[in-house]
Amino acid sequence: MRSVTLAVLASVSALSAAPALAQAPQVEKNISMAMAMAVMQGTLDQCTKDGFKVSVVIVDKAGNVAASVKGDGTNPHTMEFARLKAYTARTRGQTSAATQKQMEDPAFAFLKQIPGVVGIGGGVPIKAGNEIIGGVGVSGAPGGDKDEACANAGLAKVADALK
């Protein structure tokens, strides 16, 4: 009988603590504006050095645009395409080039049904440790591999902060 009473008391204690825990604010990592600006600048620096005119978009943990810049002399579509690449990298947790490879496999045909997901290089997830906190997308270089190289150069500028 005593063990039943203790079990009931333990259950009541756990249940009364649950509402207090449910009211606690959620704490999560996300990309800051300063970090987004540093990534964009590093990306633009690399692409400019390589002779490419690009646009860069940073999305946050929720996939929303956190920052964007339309590079000098870029074509009108580059902003939207950079956003789609960044979103793809964020939502898939891998580069948009890796998503492109998956889309070639019939087992991953469902990827073509996800709104906003594209299969072309230029998008890279932003990770704090192992946690994905955003994505960077680049558009305008002559090839997704070159866009991705610029994105990686931008991420290298903040690598220490992401450890």
N, C-alpha and C positions, 0 to 999 in steps of 0.2 A: 504494500500500500504506500509506503514511504517513497519508493522509486517512482510510482505513478504520480504522486504529488510533486516530486522534484521535476519530473518531465513536464508536467503542466506548468509549473512555475517558470521553467526554462523557456517553454514555448511562448508564454505571455511576455516574458522579458524580451525575447527576440522580436516578437510582433510589435511591441511598443517602441522598439528602437528603429524598426523599419521606416515609419513615417518621418522620423528625424533625419535618417540618411537620405530619404527620397527628396527632402527639402534642401539638401546641401547643393551648392552650385557645382556644376561640372567644370573641371579644370582640364584644358587640353592645349596642346601645342598648335601654333598656327604661324604662318609667315607674317613677319612684321613689314611695315612700309619701308623701313630702312633697309631690310634685307632684300625686299623686292627691287628697290632702286639700285642696290649694289649688283644684284644679279643682272638686271637689265643693262647697266653700264658696262659690266664685264663682257656681256654678250655682244653689245654694240661695238665695243673696242676690238674684240676678236674679229667680228665680221668686217668691220671697216678695214682692219689690217689686212684681211684676206681679199679685200676689194668687193665685198658684197653689201648691197643695200637691203636692209631687212627691217621688219617690224617685230617687236617682242611683246608677248603678253604673259603675265604671271597670274595664275589662279590660286586661290587660297584652299584651305582644307575642304571647304564645302563646294569647291569647283567654281566659285564666283570670281570674276575679274577683280584682282587686288590692285594691279597696276598695268599700264600698257604704254607703248611708245611706237609711233609710226615713224620709221626712219626716213630721212631725207631721200627723196627720189624713188620711193617705193611705189609699187602698183597698188591700186585701191583694195584689191582682195586680200592683201597680206595681213591686215589686222585681224580679219575674221578667221582666216586660215590659221594664224598663229594662236588665236584663242582656242580653236578646235583641237589643235595639237596639244596645247597645255592641258585642256580638259581631258583629253584622251589619256595623257600620261598620268594625270591625277586619279581619274576614275578607275583606270586599269592597273595602276601601280607598277607600270613598266613603261619603257620608251614607246612612243607611237610607232617607231620602226618595228619593235617586237610585236605590237598589235597588228601591224601590216602583215607580218609573217603568219601570225595566227589566222588572220582572215583568209589566207590562201588555203587553209585546211578546212575541209567540209565539216569537221567536228566542231569548228568554231564559227559556223555560219551565223549563229545568233548574234555575234558581235555587230553585224551589219544592221541589226534591228535596234541597237541602243542609240537613242538620239544624241547627236553631238560627238560620237566616236568616229574618228577617221583613221584610215590605214595608210599613213605616209610618215616618213621620218621628220624629225624636227621638234618633237615634244619629249621632255624629260621630267620624271617625277622629282619633286623636292622632298628629301627625307631628312628628318631629325633623328639620327640613329637609325632605327628600323621603322619609324613611324612616318607615314606619308603625310606631309603637311601642305602640299601644294603641287604645282606643276609650272614649268616654263615652256613656252612654245615660241618658235622662231619660224618666220616665213620670208622668203625673198631671195635666198641664195640659190644657185643653180643645182638643186638637189637636196633632198631631205637629210642626207648624210652630212652635208656641209652646214645646214641649219642646226643639226644636232651637235656638231662639233662646237659651234658658237655657243649653244646653250650650256654645254658642259664647261666651256671656258668661263661663262658667267657664274655657274655654280661653284667653280673652283675658287672664286673670289670670297665666298662665304663658307667654305668647307670647314674651317675651324669652328664656326658658330653652330654648325649642324651636327657636330660630334656628340 
